[in-house]
Amino acid sequence: MMASFGSPLKLSPSSPKRRKETLNWEQCIICQCSNAEPVICMRDVGKDSFVRSMEIRRDEVYSRIL
């Protein structure tokens, strides 16, 4: 016999919509923290290595930078 609630049973609450994280280019692109050290630009070799590592890990840094 079917329940008379009028709606199907939900097994779990709907997940909240995730806010897209923004990247602050004035802070470290990995940890997004400010400290006393100056932010520097990567050389091409370091940039290539960083991108390859991000693609392997596919973590929150990867999704934030995309």
ABEGO torsion letter per residue (X at the ends): XBBAAGBBBBABBBBBBBBBBBBBAABBAAAGBBBABBBBBBBAAAAAAAAAAAAAAGBAAAAAAX
